[in-house]
Amino acid sequence: MVGKTKLPKRGLRTAIGDRVTVLMMIDPDIAAGIKEVAIEEKRAAWSVMEDAAREYLKRRKRRLSD
């Protein structure tokens, strides 16, 4: 491999764009539900959680502004 640079392989846990890694503890049943939805929708669990968090923050903001 002289002269060749090996590019890092992007795995499922590699941050995409400006995203950051977050570690949290949640109930096992909730984690299982998130995984189930991710499999059904053919997407990553982090994407399901990101959408859920975004929706929660929108609802919270509306509730606080009323």
LOVO-984542 format. One line per 5 residues: number of its first residue (from 1); their letters; for each residue x, y, z of C-alpha. Coordinates in steps of 0.02 Angstrom, whole numbers. Each point is the difference from the previous one (the first is absolute). Layout:
N
NUM	a	X Y Z  ...
//
This chain:
66
1	mvgkt	0 0 0  138 121 -40  -66 170 -51  -181 -39 42  -92 86 140
6	klpkr	-133 -104 84  -157 103 28  -94 -25 163  -156 -105 -22  -158 88 55
11	glrta	-98 -117 112  -174 13 70  64 93 153  98 134 -91  -72 173 23
16	igdrv	-79 71 -157  15 186 -34  -3 111 153  -75 -131 114  76 -42 168
21	tvlmm	8 -164 94  -114 -9 153  0 -138 130  -157 -21 104  -85 -131 106
26	idpdi	-180 -47 -42  -124 -134 49  34 -166 -91  -179 -7 -65  19 173 -78
31	aagik	166 -52 -80  -82 -156 -70  -143 104 -70  122 120 -83  94 -145 -80
36	evaie	-164 -77 -59  -55 163 -83  172 21 -80  -7 -175 -73  -178 22 -63
41	ekraa	43 166 -81  171 -60 -63  94 140 85  126 23 139  -56 7 182
46	wsvme	89 167 21  -110 70 -139  -158 -58 89  61 80 163  50 161 -88
51	daare	-174 17 -75  -82 -39 168  108 127 91  -33 133 -133  -189 -27 14
56	ylkrr	8 6 190  97 164 -3  -128 76 -121  -146 -51 111  89 63 156
61	krrls	39 167 -82  -183 23 -53  -62 -48 174  117 123 86  -46 143 -118
66	d	-187 -17 34
//
